[in-house]
Amino acid sequence: MIGRFGSTAYPVGMPGVFSLPKPTVGDLIAGISVGLVALPQALAYAEIAGMPPQYGLFASALPPIIAALFVSSKYLQTGAVALTAILTYGALEPLATPRTTDYIGLATLLALLVGVFRIGLGLFRLGGVAYLVSEPVLAGFTAGAAVLITASQLPKLFDVTTDGNGVLADAAQALGSPGEWQLAALGFSALTIFCMYGGPRLHRLFPGILLAVVLGGVISSTTDYSGSTIGHLEGGFVEFTIDFPWDSLGELWLPAMVIALVGFAEPSSIARTFAAQERTRWDANRELISQGVANVASAFSGAFPVGGSFSRSALSRLAGARTAWAGAINGAFVLIAVPFIPVLEPLPMAILGATVVGAVIKLIRIDRLWALINQSRPQALVGIGTFVATLVSAPRVERGVIVGVVLALGVHLYRELTITTPSTRQGDTLIVAPEGVLWFATVPGVDRMIRSELAEHRDLRRVELDLAGVGRLDLTAAAALRRLLDELASVGVAIEIVNLRSGVSHGVASLLELD
């Protein structure tokens, strides 16, 4: 039995699976280029997630290979990413000690749940969830999470030991202890930032992060560098696991749902942007499935939840990717590199910290939140409220998202319940021009206003109800207006409804005799 998924035919039960076209030279170059960047980033993002560094590679090896069979966007690169990593840490830190066996087990179950939620949404064609997290909520959360991620790396940049009193407190302690800063660590941090931002000025594909990693590793291993390094890394291949801590299911389903929804906002934004630029189609349902199976692959790889990387996806496009093979080649490159990761043991932690800061600092878009104040005060409340809630709730940053969604719903409900009824009198005619949404909760206000004016000004013989400012009129409101029309007509007051917007239902038009 054959069904349809987007424009591709597939056997029912295997939605989204398709035959990849032949890889191109551009795919090979893009895949290797992204893989070179993914290696240090994956190690760093694993640290953010509270996992041993090598697990970042596990999360960036098989997931992009499996996702390549389902992706809608040929440029989307899947693996360990900063925002999903901090959401993972926030979900698991209250339940277990980071880096322990229990913590790692919880991370695998979390990845599995995230994968199942996304696959389910994709199968039921609920790709519209990509738009459920409003822009103000996403802007506030992204900025707040980026601040927390940056703050979490400051002790590494300076190689300062902190008291562990929280992300922001430890960052403040690191910044406030210049006497403890290690000059060598500062040098490695500066080298990394310089390579990350200076390299692309020489050539868009210049592997700045890789150069910083190689130089840092060589310098650290050939000198008497006494600062913090990655330390012991286990070699070997990715170890598959099917041993999940099912007894923690009740504690993880809500964080998994938050990660499934919020974490999908980033890859969906990436894919939509590239599709718009190239005027090509993008299938949110297929992308949900691709991100879902990637998380399932990460779970069975013993790793943590994954997502789409903006920086690596942009690099893939710049490097000349032409098909989804670029993502598969990236994953294969990382997979081949996993057994050799012990060579990175001398790598200074300052380089990993600087890698993260360099990647996420641009996400701290306070200007986007500030712009909301001029655009819409209520939406500014949502965005800034989400930003503050994300910072305050650290490390449980998913609570910041929940607060943001509640604020967004509250603003929406406030608008739905708010309607203004400006009016003027011209001779014996009362002109009423309500502004807002007319539904069962707001139409009584319009009714009361008209009755009050008629009671106060008994010379009025006609009412003109101008609906040009009404964004939506539902059936219940139309029925209430019908009753008002009939009651006024019975006492000799004529009522006329004008400027009803096009697109109202036949039932509404019939009730108002505008059919």
ABEGO torsion letter per residue (X at the ends): XBBBBEABBBBBGBBGBBBBBBBBAAAAAAAAAAAAAAAAAAAAAAAAAGBBAAAAAAAABAAAAAAAAABABAABBBEBBAAAAAAAAAAAAAABBBGBAAAAAAAAAAAAAAAAAAAAAAAAGAAAAAAABBAAAAAAAAAAAAAAAAAAAAAAAAGBBBAGAEAAAAAAAAAABAAABBAAAAAAAAAAAAAAAAAAAABAABBAAAAAAAAAAAAAAABABABBBAEBBBBEBBBBBABBBAAAAAAAAAAAAAAAAAAAAAAAAAAAAAAAAAGBBBBAAAAAAAAAAAAAAAAAAGBBBBBBBAAAAAAAAAAGBABAAAAAAAAAAAAAAAAAAAAAAABBAAAAAAAAAAAAAAABBAAAAAAAAAABAAAAAAAAAAAAAAAAAOABAAAAAAAAAAAAAAAAAAAAABBBBBBBBBEABBBBBBBEBBBAAAAAAAAAAAAAAAAABAABABBBBBAAABABBBAAAAAAAAAAAAAAAAAGBBBBBBGBBBGBBAAAAAAAGAX
